[in-house]
Amino acid sequence: MVFGSLYQQSKDVVVTVNPLTTQIVLQQGASDTNVLVGYVSVVANRPTSISSLDVSFMGAQQLDIRAGVGPSGTLYSVDKKCANLTQQLVRTDSPLITKVVSLGLARVTSRTAISDAVMSPPPEREDNTLDEQLNSDVLMPGEYRFAFEFTLPASLPASVGSQLGGVSYRLTAALAHKSWFHSRTWAKPVSIEVFQAPPLQGGGTGALANPATDSLLGYPSLSTLTSTPLLFETQVDGRCNSNKLKVSVYSPNSSRALFLDTMVKLQVYATQHGQAKIELLEFSVALHECITHTVSGAKQTTRRVVTESSLCPRSKSSVSGFTGALDPQTIDALGESFGELPSVGSLDLLLPSKAYLAGSGERKYVQPSSRSPMFAVSHMLHVAVSVREGDCAKPSRVSFSSPVIVLPEVLSRGGSQVAVASLPCYCNIANDVVLASSASSTICGAGESIAHANPPEYTTAACE
């Protein structure tokens, strides 16, 4: 990265930068909410003469990719800033004028210093200097807090981490001294994560496109994403008889919009004609991350599994895993809502963010879906189910894949502004109805496959 090491402190004065939050979600067309606020703390341990105090928000993007194979391949390298905002909180007008002025939103709060000899210091007392200007360029011992506020452009690229590069942001502050021996004190940089968000309403691509409300990301609206059920369905011809087998995977607590640091619950349902029982051999799900890196004249894509979960009922036990399948008559009796039907298996999938795993040593984390001219992060959810009918020797394996959008956890707190996915109808197998999503089913050992419908157009940025 282009960021260098600027952190420098002294025993006489300590400078720290304290943002209200380290995660910023950029709302399209809402500049009043795209703000980063906080304060810079200056703790003077002895009388200190200062000339200025600045706070800076900086972003950098770096990428190294090679077009072509072997020595003849061309290396494309980008290492540049994508944000460089500075706010001057304190300055002295000239060497002859010692009055320190606060600019704009830069206000100062002075708090009395506490002696190191006190083992259990009392609560700090606020004096009457709140929102007052300093009257001298000499800071007497104590703590001084200077507020800041940055309005961030909605077009900033989202924070991205990749094997080939990434986008990162940081916040720091610098205090200039009136001293030949110690000219400047830097605060330790604070990392800031920048996320992108779809609009709350409207938007979309393909059949749902609305140019007037589409976001810069090409996402559908948040209400559209969160009201679309996470549902996979397909039918398989029975391996040992002519009865059709229907397999469905449904999430009762998630939609096509998945949120970081949450647990996605997935349940598998099975329906068939006839009386044979069904054995669930395997139920697994994996979230794949696809990052497309683009520079002038070159493009490269990386893929990896960022989180996964599996349920293998018979992998460690000899206990029979036979489960009674639901027949059409049972569905008619119970109703066709997934909330009323018993599942034959369920599992949970955690989507841990980088912050969630901080300090754990785990390097595999999930980052939000995003788009920028240099980096495009998309996600694909893969589900696999393996079942066997009765005493049939060969199981049937069904797999599903569908694009999903991963969003910051903070967007899941939208309350009434965010629609909730309605509970879908299971649909009686006798009606021979197959619902959304791409899917393929294969009879294990036979090599036969069945093609199904493509995923809906509004699920964007799928790995090619």
C-alpha positions as CSV (number, residue, x, y, z in Angstrom):
1,M,0.0,0.0,0.0
2,V,1.0,3.6,-0.4
3,F,0.6,4.2,3.3
4,G,3.8,4.7,5.1
5,S,4.6,4.4,8.8
6,L,3.8,7.9,10.3
7,Y,3.0,6.9,13.9
8,Q,5.2,8.9,16.3
9,Q,4.5,9.8,19.9
10,S,6.4,11.6,22.7
11,K,6.3,11.5,26.5
12,D,5.3,15.1,26.6
13,V,2.1,14.8,24.5
14,V,0.0,12.0,23.3
15,V,-2.3,12.3,20.3
16,T,-5.1,9.8,19.5
17,V,-7.8,9.8,16.9
18,N,-11.2,8.5,18.0
19,P,-13.9,7.9,15.3
20,L,-17.4,7.3,16.4
21,T,-17.4,4.2,14.3
22,T,-14.8,2.3,12.2
23,Q,-17.4,1.1,9.7
24,I,-19.0,3.5,7.2
25,V,-21.8,2.3,4.9
26,L,-22.1,4.6,1.9
27,Q,-25.7,5.3,1.0
28,Q,-26.2,6.3,-2.6
29,G,-27.7,9.8,-3.1
30,A,-27.7,10.5,0.7
31,S,-24.6,12.7,1.3
32,D,-25.9,13.8,4.7
33,T,-25.5,10.2,6.0
34,N,-22.1,9.5,4.4
35,V,-20.2,11.2,7.2
36,L,-17.3,10.1,9.4
37,V,-17.3,11.9,12.8
38,G,-15.2,11.7,15.9
39,Y,-12.6,13.6,17.9
40,V,-8.9,14.0,18.2
41,S,-7.6,13.7,21.8
42,V,-4.5,15.6,22.8
43,V,-3.1,14.7,26.2
44,A,-0.4,17.2,27.4
45,N,1.8,15.9,30.2
46,R,3.6,19.2,30.5
47,P,3.1,22.7,29.0
48,T,3.3,22.2,25.3
49,S,3.5,24.9,22.6
50,I,1.6,23.9,19.4
51,S,1.2,25.5,16.0
52,S,-1.4,23.3,14.3
53,L,-3.5,20.1,14.6
54,D,-4.7,18.3,11.5
55,V,-6.8,15.2,11.0
56,S,-6.7,13.2,7.8
57,F,-8.8,10.5,6.1
58,M,-6.9,8.6,3.5
59,G,-7.6,5.7,1.2
60,A,-5.3,3.7,-1.1
61,Q,-5.9,1.0,-3.7
62,Q,-3.2,-1.4,-4.8
63,L,-3.3,-4.1,-7.5
64,D,-0.7,-6.3,-9.2
65,I,-1.9,-8.6,-12.0
66,R,-0.2,-10.2,-15.0
67,A,-1.7,-10.5,-18.4
68,G,-0.5,-13.5,-20.4
69,V,1.5,-16.5,-19.4
70,G,5.3,-16.9,-18.8
71,P,8.0,-14.3,-19.2
72,S,6.2,-12.7,-22.0
73,G,3.3,-11.7,-19.7
74,T,2.8,-8.1,-19.0
75,L,2.7,-7.0,-15.3
76,Y,0.1,-4.3,-14.5
77,S,0.6,-2.6,-11.2
78,V,-1.5,0.1,-9.6
79,D,-0.6,1.8,-6.3
80,K,-2.4,5.1,-5.7
81,K,-4.6,7.1,-3.4
82,C,-8.4,7.0,-3.8
83,A,-9.1,9.4,-0.9
84,N,-7.1,12.2,0.7
85,L,-9.2,14.5,2.9
86,T,-7.7,16.8,5.6
87,Q,-9.3,19.0,8.1
88,Q,-7.3,21.6,10.1
89,L,-8.6,21.7,13.6
90,V,-6.2,24.2,15.2
91,R,-3.8,26.7,13.8
92,T,-1.9,29.8,14.8
93,D,-2.4,32.8,12.5
94,S,1.3,33.9,12.6
95,P,4.3,33.7,14.9
96,L,3.3,37.1,16.3
97,I,-0.2,36.1,17.1
98,T,-0.4,33.4,19.8
99,K,-4.2,33.0,19.8
100,V,-5.3,29.6,18.7
101,V,-8.6,29.4,16.8
102,S,-10.9,26.5,16.2
103,L,-12.2,26.1,12.7
104,G,-15.6,24.9,11.6
105,L,-16.7,22.0,13.7
106,A,-13.4,21.9,15.6
107,R,-14.4,22.4,19.2
108,V,-12.3,21.8,22.2
109,T,-13.0,20.2,25.6
110,S,-10.4,20.5,28.3
111,R,-10.3,18.0,31.1
112,T,-8.1,18.2,34.2
113,A,-5.1,15.8,34.2
114,I,-5.0,13.1,36.8
115,S,-1.8,12.5,38.8
116,D,-0.1,9.2,38.1
117,A,0.3,8.8,41.9
118,V,-3.5,8.3,42.4
119,M,-4.2,4.6,42.3
120,S,-8.0,4.8,41.9
121,P,-8.6,8.2,40.2
122,P,-12.1,9.7,40.6
123,P,-14.3,10.3,37.5
124,E,-12.9,13.0,35.2
125,R,-14.5,16.4,35.7
126,E,-15.6,18.4,32.7
127,D,-14.8,22.1,33.1
128,N,-16.5,25.1,31.5
129,T,-14.4,25.2,28.3
130,L,-16.7,23.0,26.2
131,D,-17.2,24.5,22.8
132,E,-14.8,27.3,23.6
133,Q,-11.8,28.5,21.7
134,L,-8.3,28.0,23.1
135,N,-6.8,31.3,24.3
136,S,-3.2,30.3,24.0
137,D,-1.0,28.2,21.8
138,V,0.4,26.6,25.0
139,L,-1.5,23.5,26.2
140,M,-1.3,23.2,29.9
141,P,-1.3,19.6,31.4
142,G,-4.6,17.9,30.7
143,E,-6.7,16.4,27.9
144,Y,-8.1,18.4,25.0
145,R,-10.7,17.0,22.6
146,F,-11.2,18.4,19.1
147,A,-14.2,17.3,17.1
148,F,-14.1,16.5,13.4
149,E,-16.5,15.6,10.6
150,F,-15.7,14.3,7.1
151,T,-18.4,14.1,4.4
152,L,-17.4,11.1,2.2
153,P,-18.2,10.8,-1.5
154,A,-20.7,8.1,-2.2
155,S,-18.5,6.9,-5.1
156,L,-15.6,5.8,-2.9
157,P,-14.6,2.2,-3.7
158,A,-15.5,-0.3,-0.9
159,S,-12.8,-1.8,1.3
160,V,-11.5,-5.0,-0.3
161,G,-8.9,-7.6,0.6
162,S,-7.5,-9.8,-2.1
163,Q,-4.4,-11.9,-2.8
164,L,-3.6,-9.5,-5.6
165,G,-4.2,-6.2,-3.8
166,G,-7.0,-4.3,-2.2
167,V,-8.6,-1.1,-1.0
168,S,-8.0,0.2,2.5
169,Y,-8.7,3.4,4.4
170,R,-7.3,4.9,7.6
171,L,-7.7,7.9,9.8
172,T,-4.8,9.7,11.5
173,A,-3.9,13.1,13.1
174,A,-0.8,15.2,13.3
175,L,0.1,17.8,16.0
176,A,2.8,20.4,15.0
177,H,5.0,21.7,17.8
178,K,6.7,25.0,18.1
179,S,10.0,23.3,18.7
180,W,13.2,22.6,16.7
181,F,13.7,19.4,18.6
182,H,10.3,17.8,18.2
183,S,8.5,19.2,15.2
184,R,5.5,16.9,14.8
185,T,3.6,14.2,16.7
186,W,1.5,11.7,14.8
187,A,-1.5,9.7,16.1
188,K,-1.6,6.0,15.6
189,P,-3.6,5.3,12.4
190,V,-7.1,3.8,12.8
191,S,-8.3,1.5,10.0
192,I,-11.7,2.5,8.6
193,E,-13.9,0.0,6.7
194,V,-16.0,1.5,3.9
195,F,-19.0,-0.5,2.6
196,Q,-21.5,0.1,-0.2
197,A,-25.2,-0.2,0.2
198,P,-28.1,-0.6,-2.3
199,P,-30.9,1.9,-2.2
200,L,-33.7,1.2,0.3
201,Q,-36.4,1.2,-2.5
202,G,-36.4,0.8,-6.3
203,G,-33.5,-0.3,-8.4
204,G,-32.7,-3.5,-10.1
205,T,-31.3,-5.0,-13.2
206,G,-32.8,-6.9,-16.1
207,A,-36.6,-7.1,-15.8
208,L,-36.5,-5.1,-12.6
209,A,-34.3,-2.3,-13.9
210,N,-35.3,1.2,-13.0
211,P,-32.7,3.7,-14.3
212,A,-34.1,6.5,-12.1
213,T,-33.4,4.6,-8.9
214,D,-30.6,2.1,-9.7
215,S,-27.6,2.4,-7.4
216,L,-24.0,2.7,-8.6
217,L,-23.5,-0.9,-7.7
218,G,-26.1,-2.3,-10.0
219,Y,-27.9,-3.9,-7.0
220,P,-31.6,-4.2,-6.7
221,S,-33.1,-2.3,-3.8
222,L,-32.7,-3.5,-0.3
223,S,-36.4,-4.1,0.0
224,T,-36.3,-6.3,-3.1
225,L,-33.3,-8.3,-1.9
226,T,-34.7,-8.9,1.6
227,S,-38.1,-9.9,0.3
228,T,-36.8,-12.6,-2.1
229,P,-36.8,-16.0,-0.4
230,L,-33.7,-18.1,-0.3
231,L,-35.2,-21.1,-1.9
232,F,-33.9,-24.0,-4.1
233,E,-36.1,-26.7,-5.6
234,T,-35.8,-29.5,-8.1
235,Q,-37.2,-32.9,-9.0
236,V,-35.3,-36.1,-9.5
237,D,-36.5,-39.4,-11.1
238,G,-36.3,-42.2,-8.5
239,R,-33.2,-44.4,-8.8
240,C,-34.9,-47.7,-8.0
241,N,-38.5,-47.0,-8.9
242,S,-40.4,-44.7,-11.2
243,N,-41.5,-42.3,-8.5
244,K,-40.4,-38.7,-8.7
245,L,-38.5,-37.3,-5.8
246,K,-38.7,-33.6,-5.0
247,V,-35.9,-31.9,-2.9
248,S,-36.2,-28.4,-1.6
249,V,-33.8,-26.3,0.5
250,Y,-35.2,-23.2,2.2
251,S,-33.9,-20.7,4.7
252,P,-36.5,-19.6,7.3
253,N,-34.4,-16.7,8.5
254,S,-32.6,-15.3,5.4
255,S,-33.3,-14.0,2.0
256,R,-31.1,-13.6,-1.1
257,A,-29.5,-10.7,0.9
258,L,-27.1,-12.3,3.4
259,F,-25.7,-10.2,6.3
260,L,-22.3,-10.4,7.8
261,D,-21.8,-11.8,11.3
262,T,-25.2,-13.6,11.2
263,M,-26.1,-17.2,11.2
264,V,-28.0,-18.5,8.1
265,K,-30.3,-21.5,8.8
266,L,-31.0,-23.8,5.9
267,Q,-33.5,-26.7,6.0
268,V,-33.9,-29.5,3.5
269,Y,-37.3,-31.0,2.6
270,A,-38.1,-34.1,0.6
271,T,-41.4,-35.2,-1.1
272,Q,-42.1,-38.2,-3.2
273,H,-44.9,-40.4,-4.6
274,G,-45.2,-43.7,-3.0
275,Q,-44.4,-45.1,0.5
276,A,-40.6,-45.6,0.3
277,K,-38.6,-43.9,3.0
278,I,-35.7,-41.5,2.3
279,E,-32.3,-41.5,3.9
280,L,-30.4,-38.2,4.0
281,L,-26.8,-39.0,3.4
282,E,-25.3,-35.5,3.1
283,F,-26.4,-31.9,3.3
284,S,-23.7,-29.2,2.7
285,V,-23.5,-25.5,1.8
286,A,-20.6,-23.3,0.8
287,L,-20.3,-19.6,0.1
288,H,-17.9,-18.8,-2.8
289,E,-16.3,-15.4,-3.2
290,C,-15.4,-14.2,-6.7
291,I,-13.2,-11.1,-7.0
292,T,-12.7,-9.6,-10.5
293,H,-9.6,-7.4,-10.7
294,T,-9.5,-4.9,-13.6
295,V,-6.8,-2.5,-14.8
296,S,-6.4,-1.0,-18.2
297,G,-5.7,-3.8,-20.6
298,A,-5.9,-6.7,-18.1
299,K,-8.5,-8.6,-16.0
300,Q,-8.0,-11.5,-13.6
301,T,-10.5,-13.3,-11.4
302,T,-9.9,-15.2,-8.1
303,R,-12.3,-17.6,-6.4
304,R,-12.3,-19.2,-3.0
305,V,-14.7,-20.7,-0.5
306,V,-15.0,-18.2,2.4
307,T,-17.4,-20.2,4.7
308,E,-19.0,-23.6,4.6
309,S,-21.0,-26.0,6.7
310,S,-22.1,-29.6,6.3
311,L,-24.3,-32.2,7.8
312,C,-23.5,-35.9,7.2
313,P,-25.9,-37.9,9.4
314,R,-24.2,-41.3,8.8
315,S,-20.6,-40.2,8.6
316,K,-19.8,-41.0,12.2
317,S,-22.6,-43.3,13.3
318,S,-24.1,-46.6,12.3
319,V,-27.5,-45.5,13.4
320,S,-30.0,-45.5,10.5
321,G,-30.6,-42.1,9.0
322,F,-33.9,-43.1,7.4
323,T,-36.5,-40.3,7.5
324,G,-40.0,-40.5,6.4
325,A,-40.6,-38.5,3.2
326,L,-43.7,-36.3,2.9
327,D,-46.2,-37.6,0.4
328,P,-48.8,-35.4,-1.4
329,Q,-51.5,-36.4,1.0
330,T,-49.5,-35.4,4.0
331,I,-48.8,-32.0,2.5
332,D,-52.5,-31.6,1.8
333,A,-53.2,-32.4,5.4
334,L,-50.5,-30.2,7.0
335,G,-50.7,-27.3,4.5
336,E,-48.2,-26.1,2.0
337,S,-46.3,-23.6,4.0
338,F,-42.7,-24.4,4.9
339,G,-43.5,-23.3,8.4
340,E,-46.0,-26.1,8.8
341,L,-43.9,-28.9,7.2
342,P,-41.2,-31.0,9.0
343,S,-37.7,-30.8,7.4
344,V,-35.5,-33.9,7.0
345,G,-32.3,-32.0,8.0
346,S,-31.0,-28.5,8.9
347,L,-27.7,-26.7,9.3
348,D,-26.3,-23.3,10.1
349,L,-23.9,-21.2,8.1
350,L,-22.0,-18.4,9.8
351,L,-20.8,-15.4,7.8
352,P,-18.0,-14.0,9.9
353,S,-16.6,-10.6,9.0
354,K,-12.9,-9.5,9.4
355,A,-13.9,-7.6,12.6
356,Y,-15.7,-10.6,14.0
357,L,-12.6,-12.8,13.7
358,A,-10.2,-10.1,15.0
359,G,-7.7,-11.7,17.3
360,S,-8.7,-15.3,16.6
361,G,-5.9,-15.9,14.1
362,E,-8.4,-17.1,11.5
363,R,-7.6,-15.6,8.1
364,K,-10.7,-16.8,6.2
365,Y,-13.5,-14.2,6.5
366,V,-16.4,-13.0,4.5
367,Q,-16.4,-9.5,3.0
368,P,-19.5,-7.7,1.5
369,S,-20.4,-7.7,-2.2
370,S,-19.2,-4.6,-3.9
371,R,-18.3,-3.0,-7.2
372,S,-15.7,-0.5,-8.2
373,P,-13.7,0.2,-11.4
374,M,-10.8,-1.9,-10.1
375,F,-12.4,-4.5,-7.8
376,A,-15.8,-6.4,-8.1
377,V,-16.7,-8.7,-5.3
378,S,-19.6,-11.2,-5.8
379,H,-20.8,-14.3,-4.1
380,M,-22.3,-17.6,-5.1
381,L,-24.1,-20.0,-2.7
382,H,-23.6,-23.7,-3.5
383,V,-25.9,-26.3,-1.8
384,A,-25.5,-30.1,-2.2
385,V,-28.0,-32.7,-1.0
386,S,-27.4,-36.5,-1.2
387,V,-30.4,-38.8,-0.5
388,R,-31.2,-42.5,-1.0
389,E,-34.6,-44.2,-1.3
390,G,-35.2,-47.1,1.0
391,D,-32.8,-49.9,0.3
392,C,-31.6,-48.5,-3.0
393,A,-27.9,-49.0,-3.4
394,K,-27.2,-45.8,-5.3
395,P,-28.0,-42.4,-3.9
396,S,-29.2,-39.4,-5.8
397,R,-27.2,-36.2,-5.4
398,V,-28.8,-32.8,-6.0
399,S,-26.8,-29.6,-6.2
400,F,-27.9,-26.0,-6.4
401,S,-26.1,-22.8,-7.1
402,S,-27.4,-19.2,-7.0
403,P,-25.9,-15.7,-6.7
404,V,-26.5,-13.9,-3.5
405,I,-25.7,-10.4,-2.2
406,V,-23.6,-10.1,1.0
407,L,-24.3,-6.9,2.9
408,P,-22.9,-5.3,6.1
409,E,-24.6,-6.4,9.3
410,V,-25.6,-2.8,10.1
411,L,-28.1,-2.9,7.2
412,S,-30.0,-5.7,8.8
413,R,-31.1,-3.3,11.5
414,G,-33.4,-1.3,9.1
415,G,-36.5,-2.1,11.1
416,S,-39.7,-1.2,9.2
417,Q,-37.8,0.2,6.2
418,V,-36.6,-3.3,5.3
419,A,-39.1,-5.8,4.0
420,V,-39.0,-9.4,5.2
421,A,-39.1,-12.4,2.8
422,S,-42.6,-13.9,2.8
423,L,-42.9,-17.6,3.6
424,P,-43.1,-19.4,0.3
425,C,-45.5,-22.2,-0.6
426,Y,-43.9,-25.6,-0.7
427,C,-46.1,-26.6,-3.7
428,N,-47.5,-30.1,-3.9
429,I,-45.3,-32.4,-5.9
430,A,-48.5,-33.6,-7.7
431,N,-48.6,-30.2,-9.3
432,D,-45.1,-30.9,-10.8
433,V,-44.0,-27.3,-10.1
434,V,-40.3,-26.4,-9.9
435,L,-39.4,-23.0,-8.5
436,A,-36.5,-20.6,-8.8
437,S,-32.8,-21.1,-9.1
438,S,-30.2,-22.9,-11.1
439,A,-29.9,-26.5,-10.1
440,S,-28.5,-29.8,-11.4
441,S,-29.3,-33.3,-10.2
442,T,-27.1,-36.3,-10.8
443,I,-27.7,-40.0,-10.1
444,C,-24.5,-40.9,-8.4
445,G,-22.6,-43.4,-10.5
446,A,-24.9,-43.0,-13.5
447,G,-23.6,-39.6,-14.8
448,E,-27.0,-38.4,-15.8
449,S,-27.9,-34.8,-15.3
450,I,-31.0,-32.6,-15.6
451,A,-30.8,-28.9,-16.5
452,H,-33.1,-26.5,-14.8
453,A,-34.1,-22.9,-14.9
454,N,-31.5,-20.1,-14.8
455,P,-31.3,-17.9,-11.7
456,P,-33.5,-14.7,-11.7
457,E,-31.9,-11.8,-13.6
458,Y,-31.8,-9.5,-10.6
459,T,-29.2,-11.6,-8.8
460,T,-26.1,-9.8,-10.1
461,A,-22.4,-10.2,-10.3
462,A,-22.3,-13.9,-10.4
463,C,-18.9,-15.7,-11.0
464,E,-18.7,-16.6,-14.6
